């Protein structure tokens, strides 16, 4: 493994312009549990094979989420800035079982297929409205005008955020998760941008929590505010961190799966034609889009004690990066992994993680993907790219910021 390849995995600019897949392929073949030393920063292990990624996901007591789930912002801290609280042990995704399991139970039932089924007509109505706004134009930015709009609308409604504030949530989400990207930065600082994004979300939801204490509603903020874990209500900070998690998780990943999925269908016209001709292929197509796009590129864990993995000794306290995007191209699990195949079966991808921390919103993401693809293929079947895709400067999210597309203009839906 060359030093240059090592650096590429933490070089965010490389994730904008380069292709990390050859690096992951090399690691899977020659050094599947690979140590990267970093000057002046803590090193980390890269786990790149599907089997090993599952091993780590399956063992939350050995590989903890409480030390953070990503390497963190790649710029030195500003001594004048207040120390940021990242939500360790307060945000669901940053807690280990059993507390994690109990926290999840407060909102879990809202995300089951049965609970989501009645929402589908409404999700379709929102989708129709989104497509009506662009259909006559014959061109748009697929990300900003289409893909981002649906997940933002749906998660905002589930949380109880009124319509006039949806665009605000989109902006706060970009600041929080796109903080390393100059397009979303305040004063050129990732750290300031992320801190301000989080602060904006907290200020917004604090007002909502205060209101829901007095006037509970049928929304997720009320469920978190009035629910109990081990006989205790969540603290304000715990509620805020979980609202933050839901608003970000609900927006970002599905947005990227829709954008990347449409891009893959445009790039593989024979696959798109098959899907247009036979909607029964939609369930396997959606799983292939999730495998192909891997919206969360990596997730981090921290070793709680010394442990062997594939003959390497991971020491207590070491950071372990699970490269979901690499696991989803593992040749031993996915025959012809670089072929986009909407009929691929089985398709045991890890796009939603695995085990205790399996994505809470996975069912919702699938419904949104299905409805949006269904409507896009029906109404704008000849959509094609009209300019270069712009990727997010991140090795955490496989983010797409802009994707210009054009299509034959259509009238608004009757």
Buried (B, 14 or more C-beta within 10 A) or exposed (E): BEEEBBEBBBBBEBBBEEEBEEBBBBBBEEBBBBBBEEEEEEEBBBBBBBEBBBBBBEBBEBBBBBBBBBBBBEEEEEEEEEEEEBBBEBBBBBBBBEBBBBBBEBBEEBBEEEEBEEBEEEBBEBBBBBBBBBBEEBBBBBBBBBBBBBBBBBBBBBBBBEEEEBEBBBEBBBBBBBBBBEEBBBEEBBBBBBBBBBBBBBEBBBEBBEBBEEEEEEBBBBBBBBBEBEEEBBEBBBBBBBBBBBBBBBBBBBBBBBBBBBBBBBEBEEBBEBBEEEBEBBEBBBBBBBBBBBBBBBBBBBBBEEBEBEEBEBEEEBBBBBBBBBBBBBBEBBEEBEEBBBEBEEBBBBBBBBBBBEBBBBBBBBBBBBBBBBBBBEBBBEBEBBEEBBBBBBBBBBBBBBBBBBBEEBEEBE
